[in-house]
């Protein structure tokens, strides 16, 4: 089990630690609901240093990225980031990721912790253009400072105007007394804020100064359990649950990051799927009665016939009702459609809804 540079800090703060994607990670501190509310209404900090970072460089860096990712990275200018995915050869997804254009001929790819080795090998296997690849994952730390008060709380730590960084843009600048950190207006909570990339040797200083600066704003450390409820309220996909090697980006509602203005891995088959329409779709649903939908529960029709599975589900702290995602045949995917979630012996009625569940 790998530790992050802050594992001992989390333990000292009383975090409940669990194994996650090969890392010893804080799942919660004071409780999921309280931590969830802290991020929705104030500011909280996640240690997400388990994520993977690859640097792709050289004259053919963009060619490689265009070939392996579904989105159009040629649209990126320096200081912009882009959500994308790595399609496989069979219609599924190797991983979802964020692509950052650091400078001309230099890109940072941020991938999921559980897929670092898989993604590295996959991209390397497609690198017949001679792009330079460096795996920075073991040397990088990543903090997600999230919530509506994040900008105001963190402004004293940088000479840059943090409020002026648009969503999915970033700067390389000073933060918490460290030069040359990436300050990125990204995150997976839907409540605004930043992600800070720095070296392992720098992250303790950054963490300490972040909590110092945020003290008067009620800043708190947040665990992975609240990260999951926050992302689910936004309908953001979690790799291994809602998307994987068997789910296509078209089925998963990720057509918006699948650009057929270029050729990429399996693009022809995915374009055909988009034109013909997928046989199944990832839907969002809310329970009409009390209950908590969980990953793996069956989705059934009015006759009790199984039509799909819940891929993610929880009791929404913000909405106070059971919410979830799951794949169903396209005929059940329209907003307003009635489905049922099999919770033990009971088929609980649910309604297909439009994302996001949480609207600020």
C-alpha positions as CSV (number, residue, x, y, z in Angstrom):
1,X,0.0,0.0,0.0
2,X,1.5,3.3,-1.1
3,X,1.3,6.4,1.1
4,X,0.9,9.9,-0.2
5,X,3.3,12.6,1.2
6,X,0.5,13.6,3.5
7,X,-0.7,10.2,4.8
8,X,0.8,10.8,8.3
9,X,-0.9,14.3,8.4
10,X,-4.3,12.7,7.7
11,X,-3.7,10.1,10.4
12,X,-2.7,12.8,12.9
13,X,-6.0,14.6,12.0
14,X,-8.0,11.5,12.9
15,X,-8.9,10.5,9.4
16,X,-10.3,7.1,8.8
17,X,-7.8,5.6,6.4
18,X,-8.7,2.9,3.8
19,X,-6.9,1.2,0.9
20,X,-8.0,2.9,-2.4
21,X,-6.4,2.3,-5.8
22,X,-3.3,0.9,-4.1
23,X,-2.9,3.9,-1.8
24,X,-3.6,4.5,1.9
25,X,-6.2,7.3,1.6
26,X,-8.5,9.3,4.0
27,X,-12.1,8.2,3.4
28,X,-13.6,10.6,6.0
29,X,-12.7,12.8,9.0
30,X,-15.9,14.0,10.8
31,X,-18.5,12.3,8.6
32,X,-19.6,12.3,5.0
33,X,-22.6,14.6,5.3
34,X,-20.7,17.3,7.3
35,X,-17.8,17.2,4.9
36,X,-20.1,17.3,1.9
37,X,-21.9,20.4,3.3
38,X,-18.5,22.1,4.0
39,X,-17.6,21.9,0.3
40,X,-21.1,22.8,-1.0
41,X,-21.3,25.9,1.3
42,X,-17.7,26.8,2.2
43,X,-14.3,25.4,1.4
44,X,-12.7,22.0,1.9
45,X,-9.5,20.3,0.9
46,X,-9.0,16.9,-0.6
47,X,-5.6,15.1,-0.9
48,X,-5.9,13.5,-4.3
49,X,-2.1,12.9,-4.7
50,X,-2.9,9.3,-5.7
51,X,-3.9,10.5,-9.2
52,X,-1.4,9.9,-12.1
53,X,0.5,12.5,-14.1
54,X,2.2,11.9,-17.5
55,X,4.2,14.6,-19.3
56,X,4.0,14.2,-23.1
57,X,6.5,16.4,-25.0
58,X,8.2,17.1,-28.3
59,X,7.2,18.0,-31.8
60,X,4.8,15.0,-32.1
61,X,3.3,15.3,-28.6
62,X,0.0,16.6,-30.0
63,X,-0.1,13.9,-32.7
64,X,0.0,11.2,-30.0
65,X,-2.6,12.9,-27.8
66,X,-4.9,13.4,-30.8
67,X,-4.6,9.7,-31.6
68,X,-5.3,8.3,-28.1
69,X,-7.9,10.8,-26.8
70,X,-11.5,11.3,-27.9
71,X,-11.6,15.1,-27.5
72,X,-9.9,17.6,-29.9
73,X,-6.7,18.6,-28.1
74,X,-5.7,20.9,-31.1
75,X,-8.2,23.4,-29.7
76,X,-6.1,23.8,-26.5
77,X,-4.1,26.9,-26.0
78,X,-1.4,27.4,-23.3
79,X,-3.2,27.6,-20.0
80,X,-6.3,25.6,-21.0
81,X,-7.3,22.2,-19.8
82,X,-9.7,19.7,-21.4
83,X,-11.7,16.7,-20.1
84,X,-11.3,13.7,-22.4
85,X,-11.2,9.9,-22.5
86,X,-8.9,7.2,-23.9
87,X,-11.1,4.9,-26.1
88,X,-10.0,1.3,-26.5
89,X,-10.1,-0.8,-29.7
90,X,-13.4,-2.5,-28.7
91,X,-15.8,0.4,-28.1
92,X,-15.0,0.9,-24.4
93,X,-12.9,3.3,-22.4
94,X,-9.4,2.8,-21.1
95,X,-9.8,5.8,-18.8
96,X,-11.1,9.3,-18.5
97,X,-8.5,12.1,-18.0
98,X,-7.7,15.8,-18.1
99,X,-5.3,17.2,-20.7
100,X,-3.4,20.4,-19.9
101,X,-1.4,22.4,-22.4
102,X,1.6,23.6,-20.4
103,X,3.5,25.1,-23.3
104,X,3.9,24.5,-27.1
105,X,4.9,20.8,-27.5
106,X,4.3,20.0,-23.8
107,X,1.1,18.5,-22.3
108,X,0.3,17.1,-18.9
109,X,-2.2,14.2,-18.8
110,X,-3.9,13.6,-15.4
111,X,-5.3,10.0,-15.1
112,X,-7.1,7.9,-12.5
113,X,-4.9,6.4,-9.7
114,X,-6.2,2.8,-10.4
115,X,-5.3,3.1,-14.1
116,X,-1.8,4.6,-14.0
117,X,0.1,1.6,-15.2
118,X,-2.7,0.5,-17.6
119,X,-2.9,4.0,-19.1
120,X,0.9,4.4,-19.4
121,X,1.2,1.1,-21.2
122,X,-1.7,1.9,-23.5
123,X,-0.4,5.3,-24.6
124,X,3.1,4.0,-25.0
125,X,1.8,1.2,-27.2
126,X,0.3,3.9,-29.5
127,X,3.4,6.1,-29.5
128,X,4.8,5.3,-33.0
129,X,5.3,9.1,-33.6
130,X,8.3,9.4,-31.2
131,X,6.7,11.7,-28.6
132,X,8.7,11.9,-25.3
133,X,6.8,10.4,-22.4
134,X,7.6,10.9,-18.7
135,X,5.6,9.4,-15.8
136,X,5.7,12.0,-13.0
137,X,3.1,10.2,-10.9
138,X,5.4,9.2,-8.0
139,X,6.9,12.7,-7.7
140,X,3.7,14.8,-7.9
141,X,1.2,15.8,-5.2
142,X,-2.3,17.1,-5.9
143,X,-4.6,19.1,-3.6
144,X,-8.2,19.9,-4.5
145,X,-9.4,23.1,-2.7
146,X,-13.1,23.1,-3.4
147,X,-16.1,25.2,-2.6
148,X,-17.7,28.6,-3.2
149,X,-15.3,30.3,-0.7
150,X,-12.2,28.7,-2.2
151,X,-11.1,31.8,-4.3
152,X,-11.6,34.3,-1.5
153,X,-9.9,32.0,1.1
154,X,-6.9,31.3,-1.0
155,X,-6.2,34.7,-2.6
156,X,-3.7,35.7,0.1
157,X,-1.5,32.8,-0.9
158,X,-0.8,33.9,-4.5
159,X,0.2,37.1,-6.3
160,X,-2.1,36.0,-9.2
161,X,-5.8,37.0,-9.3
162,X,-7.4,33.7,-8.6
163,X,-10.9,34.9,-9.5
164,X,-9.6,35.7,-13.0
165,X,-8.8,32.1,-13.8
166,X,-11.8,30.7,-15.8
167,X,-13.2,27.2,-15.4
168,X,-10.9,24.6,-17.0
169,X,-8.1,27.1,-17.3
170,X,-4.9,27.2,-15.2
171,X,-1.7,29.2,-14.5
172,X,1.8,28.1,-13.5
173,X,2.7,30.5,-10.7
174,X,3.4,31.1,-7.1
175,X,1.2,29.6,-4.4
176,X,1.7,29.2,-0.6
177,X,5.3,30.4,-0.9
178,X,6.2,27.9,-3.6
179,X,7.1,29.0,-7.2
180,X,5.9,27.2,-10.3
181,X,2.9,25.3,-9.0
182,X,0.0,24.6,-11.3
183,X,-3.1,26.4,-10.1
184,X,-6.0,24.9,-12.0
185,X,-9.7,26.0,-11.9
186,X,-10.8,22.4,-12.1
187,X,-12.3,19.9,-9.7
188,X,-14.9,17.1,-9.5
189,X,-17.3,18.6,-7.0
190,X,-19.4,21.2,-9.0
191,X,-18.9,23.8,-6.3
192,X,-15.9,25.7,-7.8
193,X,-12.3,26.0,-6.5
194,X,-8.9,24.9,-7.6
195,X,-6.6,21.9,-8.0
196,X,-2.9,22.6,-6.9
197,X,-0.2,20.5,-8.5
198,X,3.2,20.6,-6.7
199,X,6.2,18.3,-5.8
200,X,5.9,15.8,-2.9
201,X,8.6,17.8,-1.1
202,X,6.4,20.9,-1.2
203,X,3.0,19.7,-0.4
204,X,3.2,19.8,3.4
205,X,4.1,23.5,3.2
206,X,1.2,24.1,0.8
207,X,-1.2,22.1,3.0
208,X,-0.2,24.0,6.2
209,X,-0.5,27.4,4.5
210,X,-3.8,26.5,2.9
211,X,-5.3,25.7,6.3
212,X,-3.8,28.8,7.9
213,X,-5.3,31.0,5.1
214,X,-8.6,29.3,5.2
215,X,-9.0,29.2,9.0
216,X,-11.4,32.2,9.2
217,X,-13.5,30.6,6.3
218,X,-14.1,27.4,8.2
219,X,-11.8,25.3,6.0
220,X,-11.7,21.6,6.7
221,X,-10.0,18.4,5.3
222,X,-12.4,16.3,3.3
223,X,-12.2,12.6,2.6
224,X,-12.9,10.4,-0.5
225,X,-16.4,9.5,0.6
226,X,-17.7,13.1,0.4
227,X,-15.8,13.4,-2.9
228,X,-17.9,10.6,-4.2
229,X,-21.3,12.1,-3.0
230,X,-20.3,15.5,-4.4
231,X,-19.4,14.2,-7.9
232,X,-22.5,12.0,-8.0
233,X,-24.8,14.9,-7.3
234,X,-23.2,16.5,-10.4
235,X,-23.6,13.3,-12.5
236,X,-19.9,13.1,-13.1
237,X,-18.7,9.6,-14.1
238,X,-16.5,7.6,-11.9
239,X,-14.2,5.2,-13.7
240,X,-14.7,1.6,-12.7
241,X,-18.4,2.3,-11.8
242,X,-20.1,4.4,-14.5
243,X,-17.5,3.9,-17.3
244,X,-15.0,1.2,-17.9
245,X,-13.5,-1.0,-20.7
246,X,-17.0,-2.2,-21.7
247,X,-18.9,1.1,-21.8
248,X,-18.6,3.4,-24.8
249,X,-18.4,7.2,-24.4
250,X,-21.6,7.5,-26.6
251,X,-23.6,5.3,-24.2
252,X,-22.1,7.1,-21.2
253,X,-23.4,10.5,-22.4
254,X,-19.8,11.6,-23.2
255,X,-20.5,12.4,-26.9
256,X,-19.6,16.0,-26.0
257,X,-15.9,14.9,-25.5
258,X,-16.0,12.6,-28.5
259,X,-15.0,14.8,-31.5
260,X,-15.1,13.2,-35.0
261,X,-13.3,16.2,-36.6
262,X,-10.2,14.0,-36.3
263,X,-9.3,10.3,-36.4
264,X,-8.5,8.6,-33.1
265,X,-8.6,5.1,-31.6
266,X,-11.8,3.3,-32.7
267,X,-13.3,6.6,-33.9
268,X,-15.0,5.0,-37.0
269,X,-16.9,2.5,-34.9
270,X,-17.9,5.2,-32.3
271,X,-19.1,7.5,-35.1
272,X,-21.3,4.7,-36.4
273,X,-22.7,4.1,-32.9
274,X,-23.4,7.8,-32.6
275,X,-25.2,8.0,-36.0
276,X,-27.3,4.8,-35.3
277,X,-27.9,5.6,-31.6
278,X,-26.6,3.4,-28.8
279,X,-28.7,0.4,-27.7
280,X,-28.4,1.4,-24.0
281,X,-27.7,4.7,-22.2
282,X,-26.4,5.8,-18.8
283,X,-29.3,7.5,-17.1
284,X,-29.7,9.5,-13.9
285,X,-32.6,8.7,-11.6
286,X,-34.2,9.8,-8.3
287,X,-36.1,7.5,-6.1
288,X,-39.8,8.3,-5.7
289,X,-39.8,6.7,-2.2
290,X,-37.4,6.3,0.7
291,X,-34.4,4.1,0.0
292,X,-30.7,4.1,-0.9
293,X,-29.7,2.8,-4.3
294,X,-26.3,1.1,-4.3
295,X,-23.7,0.2,-6.9
296,X,-24.7,-3.2,-8.4
297,X,-28.4,-3.1,-7.5
298,X,-30.7,-4.3,-10.3
299,X,-32.8,-1.9,-12.3
300,X,-36.2,-3.5,-13.3
301,X,-39.2,-2.5,-15.3
302,X,-42.9,-2.4,-14.1
303,X,-43.1,-6.2,-14.5
304,X,-40.0,-6.9,-12.4
305,X,-37.9,-7.8,-15.4
306,X,-34.2,-6.8,-15.0
307,X,-33.3,-4.1,-17.5
308,X,-30.0,-2.9,-16.1
309,X,-27.8,-2.1,-13.1
310,X,-27.1,0.8,-10.8
311,X,-23.5,1.9,-11.5
312,X,-23.4,4.6,-8.7
313,X,-25.9,5.4,-6.0
314,X,-26.2,7.2,-2.7
315,X,-28.5,9.2,-0.4
316,X,-27.9,12.7,-1.7
317,X,-26.8,14.9,1.3
318,X,-28.0,18.1,-0.6
319,X,-31.3,16.7,-1.9
320,X,-32.2,14.3,1.0
321,X,-33.3,11.6,-1.4
322,X,-31.8,8.5,-3.1
323,X,-30.1,9.3,-6.4
324,X,-28.1,7.2,-8.8
325,X,-26.8,6.4,-12.3
326,X,-27.2,3.2,-14.3
327,X,-27.4,1.8,-17.8
328,X,-30.8,0.9,-19.3
329,X,-32.1,0.2,-22.8
330,X,-32.6,3.4,-24.8
331,X,-36.4,2.9,-24.6
332,X,-36.2,3.6,-20.8
333,X,-33.8,6.5,-21.0
334,X,-36.1,9.5,-21.7
335,X,-36.4,12.0,-18.9
336,X,-39.6,11.3,-16.9
337,X,-39.4,7.5,-17.6
338,X,-40.4,5.3,-14.7
339,X,-38.1,2.5,-13.6
340,X,-37.7,0.5,-10.4
341,X,-34.6,-0.2,-8.2
342,X,-34.5,-3.6,-6.6
343,X,-33.5,-2.9,-3.0
344,X,-33.5,-6.3,-1.2
345,X,-37.1,-7.6,-1.7
346,X,-38.6,-4.3,-2.7
347,X,-38.8,-2.7,-6.2
348,X,-38.6,1.0,-5.3
349,X,-40.1,3.3,-8.0
350,X,-37.7,5.9,-9.5
351,X,-37.9,8.6,-12.2
352,X,-35.3,9.3,-14.9
353,X,-34.1,12.9,-14.5
354,X,-31.9,15.4,-16.2
355,X,-28.4,16.0,-14.8
356,X,-27.1,17.5,-12.6
357,X,-29.0,16.4,-9.6
358,X,-27.7,19.3,-7.6
359,X,-28.3,22.8,-9.0
360,X,-26.5,25.6,-7.0
